[in-house]
Amino acid sequence: MLTLDVIDSPLARHRIGDALAGHANFVSSMLVGINALAASSSAAHDLRVVSRPEANTLLAAALRAVGAELEPAFCRPALLTEADGERFTSALAMLRNGVALARSVSELIDDLLAHIALVGVLDPEFTGRLVSASPRAYPGLVLLKTPRSSIAVAEALVHEGAHQKLFDLAITHDLLSADSDRCPPFHPPWAPQQRRWPLEQTLAACHAYACLARFGDEAGVAAGSCPLSPESLLPVAWQRCKILGHWLLDQGDYLGVDAHLLLDGLIGRRPSTSRTAANRLSAVAADYIIDTPLEFRRCGAPDRVLVGRASQPPQLYWVTDDAAMVLELLAHESLDDVAHTFAQRWRIQQLEATDRLSGLISDLYVTGLIKVRDTSGVGRS
């Protein structure tokens, strides 16, 4: 069992991610907790802030990843820590003011801060035009250029908190379809002509701009209630959200069901899709099997079950409770027996249950959790 200090640590989550991807072996003794990076006395309210001098060494790989996105003329970003004295103390005070301002303006901020585990303040001498960043490989870590105002802190936390929330949603929900890699890239009209965003980045940007637009509206940006820096995105957030959302509405076949729900909440419309029931596999016409043992963990949410396959690297899937039950039953029952069980569970006729199960079975087949039984005799003695 891991402590919360380790579970929430971006460094620990990075190493666990590497192990799950098959890039490294998992050694629990090598997991670095948040306390190794941030003293409890150096927090911005309940937001942990990198403060220990050794953090520049421990987070060196994350800083290199951010530095790779900056202009070549700049060195690798460096973190301000307690070793920097007054510069760190002043930045920490501004962070605290920014969190307080954000909370006084909008209830949105607490929902987003829940997805930020650690904030690091970057030395402005080595950041160029960078304002803030969320290294994807280090979930929960947000890096901010030394802030000049409370509203700049608030905006950066909303922006990066929105990204962190979407990263967490991507781990636990169906945001992308099995065909998402085939989606053509998007060109943001405010970016250089050669810039292209993949689907997931476009969805993340739409979500972030939607959050910024709401925060800006509640902060009275349009009314000029707060002075903004020239690089602030608050004045253009809603316009950009609409541009991104309009493009995403036409990419429904590449987006998962939860992304459809997310866009409906953000912009009030769901994407179009060309999929129909006729596109589904003839699931009920085949004999499906579970060819390797599966492990099931019900994690508290009423309709989210984590299914694991003991492979190298491990394979993890989030499925609905009905899908998990199908998998559990198929391990020792025929599909007809499964349909009979669900007819009783749903209190409907077995033919109707079979029809309803076809889409669910099709999805499980596409993910590889179930396979069609080989009846050709090939390879048998």
Protein Blocks (a to p, Z undefined) as FASTA:
>chain_A
ZZfklmmpmklmmmmmmmmnopaccdfklpccfklmocfklcghjaccdfbfklmmmmmm
mmmmmmmmmcfkbccdddddfklommmmmmmmmmmmmmmmmmmmpmklmmmmmmpmbdcd
ddfklnojafbdcdfklghiacddddfbfklmmmmmmmmmmmmmmmmmmmmmcfbcfklm
mpccdddfkbcfklccdfklmmmmmmmmmmmmmmmmmnommnopaccdfklcklmmmmmm
mmmmmmmmmmmmmpcfklmmmmmmmnopacddfbdfklpccfklpccddfbdcddddehi
akbccddddddddddddddfklmmmmmmmmmpcfklmmmmmmmmnopafklmmmmmmmmm
mmmmmnopaccddfkopoiZZ
